[in-house]
Amino acid sequence: LHGLYKATLADPNRALHHVLELVRTEPNDPSILGLVIDALYAVGEVERAIGYLARLVDCDEEGRRPFHRARMAQAADTAGRVEEAIAWWQEALKEGYPSDVGLLALERICTTHGRFEAAVKAIDLRLRDIHPDERLALLVRKARFLDTSEVLPGTAVTVWRQILDHAPSHLEALWALEQRSDGPVQRAYRWRLVEELES
């Protein structure tokens, strides 16, 4: 089977025709479905591949399903089907797709397409699983995102305070909180900021 397929690789359209004939006789064979999907990608028919990926999710081994679902999400994103891409990434993660890669991809799609609340949820999920050494950097990313996107007004302040809990001398957090405070609280942050700058 693979030999016959490779023999047609010089002509991707011929390869596609060949594997579509095969899948008609074996519609639920994971190896043939995989060849159809690869052939569709080779001719640029990514959106059409989604249907075969969905079939592959249903008929392949359970352990491989999250990876097929993730590929569906990637294909949907490429095809501009944003809501489906987000939903399928979420499904892939629930089914066991590696969270470090999947959550980063989900966050990127949500941010790129202005799904800000979904992006914040993706960051929060990453924060639950992330190594402690990487937590501070992700908290800063979340705070900056909340500041610039104007989503969930006021929540950036809470995150900047969490950053100070982790790193009391964090200059960006001190500056952000000084800018967002007034009265005695503002003066206290300003004094701490000056102290850190002069140290």
Residue frames as a rotation matrix with the C-alpha (Angstrom) as fourth column:
LEU 1
0.561 0.828 0.000 0.00
0.828 -0.561 0.000 0.00
0.000 0.000 -1.000 0.00
HIS 2
0.574 -0.406 -0.711 2.67
0.077 -0.838 0.541 2.50
-0.815 -0.365 -0.450 1.00
GLY 3
-0.512 -0.796 0.323 4.77
0.376 0.130 0.918 1.49
-0.772 0.591 0.232 -1.99
LEU 4
-0.137 0.559 0.817 1.91
0.985 -0.014 0.175 2.20
0.109 0.829 -0.549 -4.37
TYR 5
0.821 0.475 -0.317 1.29
0.529 -0.841 0.108 5.55
-0.215 -0.257 -0.942 -2.74
LYS 6
0.193 -0.838 -0.511 4.96
0.063 -0.509 0.858 6.60
-0.979 -0.198 -0.046 -2.87
ALA 7
-0.475 -0.372 0.798 5.07
0.753 0.297 0.587 5.70
-0.455 0.879 0.139 -6.53
THR 8
0.212 0.655 0.725 2.56
0.899 -0.422 0.118 8.46
0.383 0.627 -0.679 -7.24
LEU 9
0.306 -0.075 -0.949 4.14
0.723 -0.630 0.282 11.18
-0.619 -0.773 -0.139 -5.07
ALA 10
-0.779 -0.621 0.083 5.62
0.509 -0.550 0.662 12.94
-0.365 0.558 0.745 -8.09
ASP 11
-0.672 0.659 0.339 2.03
-0.019 -0.473 0.881 13.79
0.741 0.585 0.331 -9.05
PRO 12
-0.962 0.239 0.133 0.06
-0.151 -0.056 -0.987 14.81
-0.229 -0.969 0.090 -5.93
ASN 13
-0.184 0.955 -0.234 -3.26
-0.958 -0.228 -0.175 14.90
-0.221 0.192 0.956 -7.80
ARG 14
-0.001 0.104 -0.995 -2.73
-0.527 0.845 0.089 11.38
0.850 0.524 0.055 -9.07
ALA 15
-0.883 -0.365 -0.295 -1.81
0.073 0.513 -0.855 10.31
0.463 -0.777 -0.426 -5.53
LEU 16
-0.701 0.679 0.218 -5.03
-0.585 -0.373 -0.720 11.82
-0.408 -0.632 0.659 -4.22
HIS 17
0.113 0.745 -0.657 -7.11
-0.951 0.272 0.145 10.03
0.287 0.609 0.740 -6.87
HIS 18
-0.338 -0.352 -0.873 -5.38
-0.221 0.931 -0.290 6.75
0.915 0.095 -0.393 -5.99
VAL 19
-0.981 -0.113 -0.155 -5.98
0.117 0.290 -0.950 6.95
0.152 -0.951 -0.271 -2.23
LEU 20
-0.451 0.891 0.046 -9.58
-0.831 -0.401 -0.386 8.14
-0.326 -0.212 0.921 -2.65
GLU 21
0.105 0.424 -0.900 -10.22
-0.689 0.684 0.242 4.95
0.717 0.594 0.364 -4.61
LEU 22
-0.638 -0.434 -0.636 -8.66
0.120 0.760 -0.639 2.95
0.761 -0.484 -0.433 -1.78
VAL 23
-0.956 0.235 0.174 -10.71
-0.237 -0.274 -0.932 4.64
-0.172 -0.933 0.317 0.93
ARG 24
-0.130 0.948 -0.289 -13.94
-0.964 -0.053 0.260 3.80
0.232 0.313 0.921 -0.91
THR 25
0.172 0.144 -0.975 -13.18
-0.184 0.977 0.112 0.12
0.968 0.160 0.194 -0.38
GLU 26
-0.154 -0.281 -0.947 -11.82
0.871 0.415 -0.265 0.53
0.467 -0.866 0.180 3.18
PRO 27
0.274 0.352 0.895 -13.61
0.163 -0.934 0.317 3.59
0.948 0.059 -0.314 4.61
ASN 28
0.902 0.125 0.413 -12.57
-0.364 -0.293 0.884 2.98
0.231 -0.948 -0.219 8.21
ASP 29
0.576 -0.788 -0.217 -8.98
0.781 0.609 -0.138 1.82
0.241 -0.090 0.966 7.80
PRO 30
0.787 -0.227 -0.573 -6.80
0.196 -0.789 0.582 4.26
-0.585 -0.570 -0.577 9.82
SER 31
-0.256 -0.962 0.095 -3.73
0.411 -0.019 0.911 3.76
-0.875 0.272 0.401 7.63
ILE 32
-0.344 0.202 0.917 -5.67
0.928 -0.078 0.365 4.52
0.145 0.976 -0.160 4.42
LEU 33
0.773 0.634 -0.027 -7.41
0.623 -0.751 0.217 7.49
0.117 -0.185 -0.976 6.03
GLY 34
0.401 -0.716 -0.572 -3.98
0.256 -0.512 0.820 8.80
-0.879 -0.476 -0.022 7.00
LEU 35
-0.575 -0.609 0.547 -2.84
0.666 0.042 0.745 8.55
-0.476 0.792 0.381 3.39
VAL 36
0.171 0.724 0.668 -5.95
0.915 -0.368 0.165 10.41
0.365 0.583 -0.726 2.19
ILE 37
0.857 0.144 -0.495 -5.32
0.398 -0.796 0.456 13.18
-0.329 -0.587 -0.740 4.68
ASP 38
-0.075 -0.968 -0.240 -1.67
0.300 -0.251 0.920 13.49
-0.951 -0.003 0.310 3.64
ALA 39
-0.513 -0.085 0.854 -2.69
0.853 0.066 0.518 13.55
-0.101 0.994 0.039 -0.03
LEU 40
0.561 0.784 0.265 -5.26
0.786 -0.605 0.130 16.28
0.262 0.136 -0.955 0.60
TYR 41
0.630 -0.435 -0.644 -2.64
0.208 -0.704 0.679 18.37
-0.749 -0.561 -0.353 2.40
ALA 42
-0.358 -0.872 0.336 -0.26
0.557 0.089 0.826 17.83
-0.750 0.482 0.454 -0.52
VAL 43
-0.439 0.265 0.859 -2.71
0.825 -0.261 0.502 19.43
0.357 0.929 -0.104 -2.95
GLY 44
-0.961 -0.063 0.269 -3.68
-0.024 -0.951 -0.308 22.22
0.275 -0.303 0.913 -0.56
GLU 45
-0.076 0.997 -0.014 -7.16
-0.206 -0.002 0.978 20.89
0.976 0.077 0.206 0.32
VAL 46
-0.920 -0.392 0.028 -6.73
-0.081 0.118 -0.990 21.32
0.384 -0.913 -0.140 4.05
GLU 47
-0.456 0.810 0.369 -10.39
-0.870 -0.318 -0.376 22.04
-0.187 -0.492 0.850 4.78
ARG 48
0.361 0.584 -0.727 -11.48
-0.734 0.659 0.164 18.88
0.575 0.475 0.667 2.96
ALA 49
-0.443 -0.642 -0.626 -9.07
-0.082 0.724 -0.684 16.89
0.893 -0.252 -0.373 5.12
ILE 50
-0.650 0.186 0.737 -11.03
-0.754 -0.281 -0.594 17.81
0.097 -0.941 0.323 8.25
GLY 51
0.428 0.903 -0.042 -13.82
-0.896 0.430 0.107 15.34
0.114 -0.009 0.993 7.44
TYR 52
0.455 -0.335 -0.825 -11.34
-0.066 0.911 -0.407 12.49
0.888 0.239 0.392 7.06
LEU 53
-0.696 -0.681 0.228 -9.59
-0.232 -0.086 -0.969 13.53
0.679 -0.727 -0.098 10.30
ALA 54
-0.195 0.724 0.662 -12.96
-0.980 -0.127 -0.150 13.37
-0.024 -0.678 0.735 12.07
ARG 55
0.736 0.442 -0.513 -13.45
-0.509 0.860 0.011 9.86
0.446 0.253 0.859 10.72
LEU 56
-0.074 -0.873 -0.482 -9.94
0.023 0.482 -0.876 8.95
0.997 -0.076 -0.016 11.89
VAL 57
-0.600 -0.053 0.798 -10.80
-0.741 -0.340 -0.580 10.18
0.302 -0.939 0.164 15.41
ASP 58
0.334 0.886 0.322 -13.73
-0.940 0.339 0.040 7.73
-0.074 -0.316 0.946 15.44
CYS 59
0.928 0.165 -0.335 -11.95
-0.259 0.931 -0.259 4.66
0.269 0.327 0.906 14.14
ASP 60
0.046 -0.979 -0.198 -8.32
-0.238 0.182 -0.954 4.84
0.970 0.091 -0.225 15.29
GLU 61
-0.160 -0.208 -0.965 -6.87
0.794 0.554 -0.251 3.65
0.587 -0.806 0.076 18.60
GLU 62
0.771 0.593 -0.232 -8.01
0.600 -0.554 0.577 5.67
0.213 -0.584 -0.783 21.59
GLY 63
0.287 -0.749 -0.598 -4.48
0.646 -0.309 0.697 6.82
-0.707 -0.587 0.395 22.44
ARG 64
-0.677 -0.572 0.463 -4.07
0.713 -0.355 0.605 8.45
-0.181 0.740 0.648 19.04
ARG 65
0.218 0.904 0.369 -7.36
0.952 -0.280 0.124 10.36
0.215 0.325 -0.921 19.03
PRO 66
0.575 0.022 -0.818 -6.10
0.428 -0.860 0.278 13.50
-0.697 -0.510 -0.504 20.80
PHE 67
-0.483 -0.849 -0.216 -3.41
0.175 -0.335 0.926 13.91
-0.858 0.409 0.310 18.13
HIS 68
-0.586 0.391 0.710 -5.94
0.796 0.111 0.595 13.56
0.154 0.914 -0.376 15.30
ARG 69
0.525 0.816 -0.243 -8.22
0.850 -0.519 0.093 16.04
-0.050 -0.255 -0.966 17.08
ALA 70
0.173 -0.559 -0.811 -5.32
0.249 -0.771 0.586 18.49
-0.953 -0.303 0.006 17.40
ARG 71
-0.826 -0.472 0.308 -4.66
0.382 -0.067 0.922 18.15
-0.414 0.879 0.236 13.68
MET 72
-0.020 0.908 0.418 -8.35
0.968 -0.088 0.237 18.89
0.252 0.409 -0.877 13.06
ALA 73
0.614 0.228 -0.756 -7.95
0.560 -0.800 0.214 22.05
-0.556 -0.555 -0.619 15.13
GLN 74
-0.365 -0.841 -0.398 -4.88
0.160 -0.478 0.864 23.09
-0.917 0.252 0.309 13.15
ALA 75
-0.740 0.150 0.655 -6.68
0.672 0.153 0.725 22.46
0.009 0.977 -0.214 9.87
ALA 76
0.349 0.937 -0.019 -9.74
0.934 -0.346 0.089 24.40
0.077 -0.049 -0.996 11.02
ASP 77
0.335 -0.321 -0.886 -7.51
0.316 -0.847 0.427 27.32
-0.888 -0.423 -0.182 12.02
THR 78
-0.752 -0.651 0.099 -5.85
0.257 -0.151 0.954 27.26
-0.607 0.744 0.281 8.59
ALA 79
-0.551 0.627 0.550 -9.29
0.773 0.137 0.619 27.22
0.313 0.767 -0.560 6.95
GLY 80
-0.813 0.199 0.547 -10.48
-0.246 -0.969 -0.013 30.17
0.527 -0.145 0.837 9.04
ARG 81
0.258 0.899 -0.353 -12.97
0.056 0.350 0.935 28.08
0.964 -0.261 0.040 11.05
VAL 82
-0.469 -0.655 0.592 -11.92
-0.447 -0.403 -0.799 29.69
0.762 -0.640 -0.104 14.31
GLU 83
0.130 0.585 0.801 -14.68
-0.990 0.032 0.138 28.55
0.055 -0.811 0.583 16.65
GLU 84
0.937 0.176 -0.303 -14.23
-0.202 0.978 -0.057 24.93
0.286 0.114 0.951 15.57
ALA 85
0.096 -0.981 -0.168 -10.46
0.054 0.174 -0.983 25.24
0.994 0.085 0.070 15.96
ILE 86
-0.419 -0.199 0.886 -10.89
-0.790 -0.401 -0.464 26.47
0.447 -0.894 0.011 19.53
ALA 87
0.521 0.727 0.448 -13.43
-0.849 0.493 0.187 23.75
-0.085 -0.478 0.874 20.36
TRP 88
0.854 -0.202 -0.480 -11.27
-0.013 0.913 -0.408 20.99
0.520 0.355 0.777 18.88
TRP 89
-0.276 -0.948 0.161 -8.15
-0.225 -0.099 -0.969 22.14
0.935 -0.304 -0.185 20.73
GLN 90
-0.193 0.280 0.940 -10.19
-0.976 -0.151 -0.155 22.05
0.098 -0.948 0.303 23.94
GLU 91
0.849 0.529 -0.009 -11.38
-0.529 0.848 0.027 18.53
0.022 -0.018 1.000 23.09
ALA 92
0.445 -0.761 -0.471 -7.85
0.011 0.531 -0.847 17.38
0.895 0.372 0.245 22.26
LEU 93
-0.474 -0.634 0.611 -6.61
-0.571 -0.307 -0.761 18.65
0.670 -0.710 -0.217 25.61
LYS 94
0.217 0.647 0.731 -9.44
-0.966 0.251 0.064 16.89
-0.142 -0.720 0.679 27.46
GLU 95
0.943 0.194 -0.269 -8.55
-0.269 0.922 -0.278 13.65
0.194 0.335 0.922 25.65
GLY 96
0.740 -0.671 0.048 -4.91
0.361 0.456 0.814 13.85
-0.568 -0.584 0.579 26.73
TYR 97
0.619 -0.565 0.546 -3.03
0.491 -0.264 -0.830 15.93
0.613 0.782 0.114 24.18
PRO 98
-0.240 -0.796 -0.556 0.20
0.957 -0.097 -0.275 17.30
0.164 -0.598 0.785 25.77
SER 99
0.631 0.676 -0.381 -0.90
0.748 -0.661 0.067 20.42
-0.206 -0.327 -0.922 27.62
ASP 100
-0.066 -0.705 -0.707 2.31
0.323 -0.685 0.653 22.42
-0.944 -0.185 0.273 27.17
VAL 101
-0.931 -0.266 0.250 1.94
0.297 -0.155 0.942 22.36
-0.212 0.951 0.224 23.37
GLY 102
-0.336 0.890 0.308 -1.86
0.867 0.164 0.471 22.34
0.368 0.425 -0.827 23.13
LEU 103
0.439 0.521 -0.732 -2.54
0.796 -0.603 0.048 25.19
-0.417 -0.604 -0.680 25.54
LEU 104
-0.424 -0.654 -0.627 0.07
0.175 -0.738 0.652 27.35
-0.889 0.166 0.427 23.85
ALA 105
-0.907 0.143 0.395 -1.58
0.405 0.043 0.913 26.70
0.114 0.989 -0.097 20.47
LEU 106
0.047 0.994 -0.099 -5.02
0.971 -0.022 0.240 27.40
0.236 -0.108 -0.966 21.93
GLU 107
0.200 -0.054 -0.978 -3.82
0.554 -0.817 0.158 30.64
-0.808 -0.574 -0.134 23.50
ARG 108
-0.792 -0.582 -0.183 -2.27
0.164 -0.492 0.855 31.73
-0.588 0.647 0.485 20.18
ILE 109
-0.634 0.624 0.458 -5.46
0.663 0.132 0.737 31.09
0.400 0.770 -0.497 18.20
CYS 110
0.315 0.816 -0.486 -7.63
0.948 -0.291 0.127 32.88
-0.038 -0.500 -0.865 20.76
THR 111
-0.023 -0.414 -0.910 -5.30
0.381 -0.845 0.375 35.88
-0.924 -0.338 0.177 20.92
THR 112
-0.902 -0.395 0.175 -4.87
0.282 -0.230 0.932 36.12
-0.328 0.889 0.318 17.14
HIS 113
-0.590 0.743 0.316 -8.61
0.506 0.035 0.862 36.08
0.629 0.669 -0.396 16.51
GLY 114
-0.634 0.276 0.722 -9.67
-0.461 -0.885 -0.066 38.33
0.621 -0.375 0.688 19.37
ARG 115
0.443 0.735 -0.514 -11.25
0.091 0.533 0.841 35.63
0.892 -0.419 0.170 21.54
PHE 116
-0.212 -0.722 0.659 -9.83
-0.515 -0.491 -0.703 37.34
0.831 -0.488 -0.268 24.59
GLU 117
0.302 0.364 0.881 -11.77
-0.951 0.179 0.253 35.64
-0.065 -0.914 0.400 27.37
ALA 118
0.996 0.019 -0.092 -10.96
-0.035 0.984 -0.173 32.21
0.087 0.176 0.981 25.89
ALA 119
0.272 -0.962 0.036 -7.29
0.026 -0.030 -0.999 33.26
0.962 0.272 0.016 25.69
VAL 120
-0.144 -0.278 0.950 -7.27
-0.890 -0.384 -0.247 34.17
0.433 -0.881 -0.192 29.39
LYS 121
0.736 0.465 0.492 -8.83
-0.632 0.732 0.254 30.78
-0.242 -0.497 0.833 30.22
ALA 122
0.822 -0.496 -0.280 -6.09
0.188 0.701 -0.688 29.07
0.537 0.513 0.670 28.19
ILE 123
-0.114 -0.881 0.458 -3.41
-0.363 -0.392 -0.845 30.98
0.925 -0.263 -0.275 30.08
ASP 124
0.141 0.243 0.960 -5.06
-0.989 -0.012 0.148 30.04
0.048 -0.970 0.238 33.38
LEU 125
0.979 0.202 0.032 -5.01
-0.202 0.979 -0.014 26.37
-0.034 0.007 0.999 32.38
ARG 126
0.408 -0.906 -0.114 -1.32
0.174 0.199 -0.964 26.66
0.896 0.374 0.239 31.53
LEU 127
-0.116 -0.447 0.887 -0.68
-0.755 -0.541 -0.371 28.24
0.645 -0.713 -0.275 34.92
ARG 128
0.698 0.444 0.562 -2.15
-0.708 0.548 0.445 25.17
-0.110 -0.708 0.697 36.64
ASP 129
0.958 -0.251 0.136 0.32
0.271 0.951 -0.151 22.79
-0.091 0.182 0.979 34.96
ILE 130
0.654 -0.727 0.210 3.39
-0.143 -0.392 -0.909 24.97
0.743 0.564 -0.360 34.42
HIS 131
0.090 -0.742 -0.665 6.72
0.851 0.404 -0.335 24.42
0.517 -0.536 0.668 36.17
PRO 132
0.652 0.220 -0.726 7.19
0.673 -0.608 0.421 26.87
-0.349 -0.763 -0.545 39.09
ASP 133
-0.344 -0.883 -0.318 10.29
0.540 -0.463 0.702 28.35
-0.768 0.070 0.637 37.43
GLU 134
-0.831 0.061 0.553 8.18
0.512 -0.305 0.803 29.37
0.218 0.950 0.222 34.42
ARG 135
0.021 0.954 -0.300 5.15
0.999 -0.030 -0.026 30.60
-0.034 -0.299 -0.954 36.37
LEU 136
-0.061 -0.081 -0.995 6.34
0.397 -0.916 0.050 34.19
-0.916 -0.392 0.088 36.86
ALA 137
-0.915 -0.347 -0.205 6.95
-0.050 -0.406 0.912 34.75
-0.400 0.845 0.355 33.14
LEU 138
-0.638 0.742 0.207 3.48
0.628 0.346 0.697 33.44
0.445 0.575 -0.687 32.28
LEU 139
0.133 0.658 -0.741 1.86
0.912 -0.374 -0.169 35.63
-0.388 -0.653 -0.650 34.94
VAL 140
-0.440 -0.368 -0.819 3.60
0.044 -0.920 0.390 38.65
-0.897 0.136 0.421 33.40
ARG 141
-0.983 0.115 0.140 2.33
0.150 0.088 0.985 37.57
0.101 0.989 -0.104 29.99
LYS 142
-0.216 0.968 -0.127 -1.20
0.947 0.240 0.216 37.33
0.240 -0.073 -0.968 31.36
ALA 143
0.085 0.223 -0.971 -1.01
0.632 -0.765 -0.120 40.75
-0.770 -0.604 -0.206 33.04
ARG 144
-0.769 -0.410 -0.490 0.32
-0.111 -0.668 0.735 42.42
-0.629 0.620 0.468 29.88
PHE 145
-0.831 0.505 0.235 -2.38
0.454 0.369 0.811 40.72
0.322 0.780 -0.536 27.85
LEU 146
0.051 0.894 -0.445 -5.13
0.996 -0.080 -0.046 41.94
-0.077 -0.441 -0.894 30.19
ASP 147
-0.180 -0.205 -0.962 -3.67
0.318 -0.938 0.140 45.44
-0.931 -0.281 0.233 30.09
THR 148
-0.862 -0.319 -0.393 -3.49
-0.226 -0.452 0.863 45.68
-0.453 0.833 0.317 26.31
SER 149
-0.828 0.552 0.101 -6.67
0.429 0.506 0.748 43.81
0.362 0.662 -0.656 25.38
GLU 150
-0.748 0.540 0.386 -8.96
-0.645 -0.728 -0.232 45.68
0.156 -0.422 0.893 27.77
VAL 151
-0.013 0.721 -0.693 -10.76
-0.116 0.688 0.717 42.42
0.993 0.090 0.075 28.45
LEU 152
0.400 0.259 -0.879 -12.09
0.764 0.436 0.476 41.75
0.506 -0.862 -0.023 31.95
PRO 153
0.186 -0.352 0.917 -11.45
-0.116 -0.935 -0.335 45.32
0.976 -0.044 -0.215 33.20
GLY 154
0.491 -0.053 0.869 -9.64
-0.826 -0.344 0.446 45.58
0.276 -0.937 -0.213 36.51
THR 155
0.996 -0.054 0.068 -8.33
0.028 0.939 0.344 42.01
-0.082 -0.341 0.937 36.55
ALA 156
0.421 -0.903 0.089 -4.84
0.242 0.017 -0.970 43.04
0.874 0.430 0.225 35.44
VAL 157
0.139 -0.343 0.929 -4.31
-0.793 -0.600 -0.103 44.69
0.593 -0.723 -0.355 38.84
THR 158
0.795 0.219 0.566 -4.96
-0.542 0.676 0.500 41.36
-0.273 -0.704 0.656 40.59
VAL 159
0.869 -0.493 0.038 -2.41
0.448 0.752 -0.484 39.61
0.210 0.438 0.874 38.37
TRP 160
0.207 -0.821 0.532 0.21
-0.130 -0.562 -0.817 42.33
0.970 0.100 -0.223 38.88
ARG 161
0.331 -0.041 0.943 -0.25
-0.930 -0.180 0.319 41.84
0.157 -0.983 -0.098 42.65
GLN 162
0.969 -0.002 0.249 0.22
-0.040 0.986 0.164 38.09
-0.245 -0.169 0.955 42.23
ILE 163
0.582 -0.804 0.124 3.49
0.341 0.103 -0.934 38.85
0.738 0.586 0.334 40.43
LEU 164
0.065 -0.541 0.839 4.68
-0.668 -0.648 -0.366 40.93
0.741 -0.536 -0.403 43.39
ASP 165
0.751 0.229 0.619 3.83
-0.627 0.540 0.561 38.00
-0.206 -0.810 0.549 45.67
HIS 166
0.879 -0.452 0.151 6.27
0.476 0.835 -0.275 35.90
-0.002 0.313 0.950 43.62
ALA 167
-0.155 -0.944 0.290 8.83
0.933 -0.236 -0.271 38.66
0.324 0.229 0.918 43.06
PRO 168
0.470 0.473 -0.745 8.47
0.784 -0.612 0.107 41.64
-0.405 -0.634 -0.659 45.44
SER 169
-0.146 -0.609 -0.780 11.04
0.074 -0.793 0.605 43.72
-0.986 0.031 0.161 43.53
HIS 170
-0.234 0.102 0.967 9.52
0.924 0.332 0.188 43.18
-0.302 0.938 -0.172 40.06
LEU 171
-0.820 -0.223 -0.527 9.88
0.163 -0.974 0.158 46.63
-0.549 0.044 0.835 38.45
GLU 172
-0.851 0.522 0.058 7.20
-0.044 -0.180 0.983 46.23
0.524 0.834 0.176 35.79
ALA 173
-0.105 0.840 -0.532 4.62
0.797 0.391 0.461 45.09
0.595 -0.376 -0.711 38.34
LEU 174
-0.303 -0.069 -0.951 5.50
0.797 -0.564 -0.213 47.95
-0.522 -0.823 0.226 40.70
TRP 175
-0.962 -0.080 -0.260 5.22
-0.065 -0.861 0.505 50.47
-0.264 0.503 0.823 37.89
ALA 176
-0.631 0.775 -0.031 1.90
0.207 0.207 0.956 49.00
0.748 0.596 -0.292 36.65
LEU 177
0.028 0.662 -0.749 0.38
0.955 0.203 0.216 49.10
0.295 -0.721 -0.627 40.13
GLU 178
-0.574 -0.280 -0.769 1.68
0.537 -0.838 -0.096 52.62
-0.618 -0.468 0.632 40.80
GLN 179
-0.981 0.193 -0.006 -0.02
-0.118 -0.573 0.811 53.76
0.153 0.796 0.585 37.59
ARG 180
-0.361 0.900 -0.245 -3.33
0.183 0.326 0.928 52.14
0.914 0.290 -0.283 38.57
SER 181
-0.080 0.282 -0.956 -3.50
0.987 0.155 -0.037 53.33
0.138 -0.947 -0.291 42.18
ASP 182
0.103 0.052 0.993 -4.14
0.086 -0.995 0.043 56.62
0.991 0.081 -0.107 43.90
GLY 183
0.774 0.241 0.585 -3.64
-0.470 -0.401 0.787 58.25
0.424 -0.884 -0.197 47.30
PRO 184
0.339 -0.665 0.666 -1.54
-0.834 0.115 0.540 56.46
-0.435 -0.738 -0.515 49.93
VAL 185
0.625 -0.081 0.777 -1.50
0.211 0.975 -0.068 53.19
-0.752 0.206 0.626 47.98
GLN 186
0.896 -0.294 0.332 -0.02
0.290 -0.178 -0.940 54.92
0.336 0.939 -0.075 44.93
ARG 187
0.562 -0.710 0.425 2.61
-0.757 -0.648 -0.082 56.64
0.333 -0.276 -0.902 47.08
ALA 188
0.437 -0.383 0.814 3.57
-0.492 0.655 0.573 53.32
-0.753 -0.651 0.097 48.66
TYR 189
0.722 -0.165 0.672 4.11
0.566 0.700 -0.436 51.68
-0.398 0.695 0.599 45.26
ARG 190
0.842 -0.418 0.342 5.99
-0.027 -0.666 -0.745 54.75
0.539 0.618 -0.572 44.03
TRP 191
0.501 -0.666 0.553 8.31
-0.855 -0.281 0.436 54.61
-0.135 -0.691 -0.710 47.05
ARG 192
0.463 -0.300 0.834 9.00
-0.005 0.940 0.341 50.91
-0.886 -0.162 0.434 46.50
LEU 193
0.848 -0.112 0.517 9.65
0.529 0.155 -0.834 51.56
0.013 0.982 0.191 42.81
VAL 194
0.728 -0.606 0.321 12.13
-0.497 -0.789 -0.361 54.35
0.472 0.103 -0.876 43.59
GLU 195
0.438 -0.558 0.705 13.88
-0.691 0.292 0.661 52.13
-0.575 -0.777 -0.258 46.12
GLU 196
0.581 -0.173 0.796 14.26
0.390 0.917 -0.085 49.33
-0.715 0.360 0.600 43.58
LEU 197
0.877 -0.229 0.422 15.53
0.336 -0.335 -0.880 51.70
0.343 0.914 -0.217 40.88
GLU 198
0.592 -0.661 0.461 18.12
-0.701 -0.705 -0.111 53.15
0.398 -0.257 -0.881 43.24
SER 199
0.663 -0.316 0.678 19.28
-0.406 0.610 0.681 49.81
-0.629 -0.727 0.276 44.64
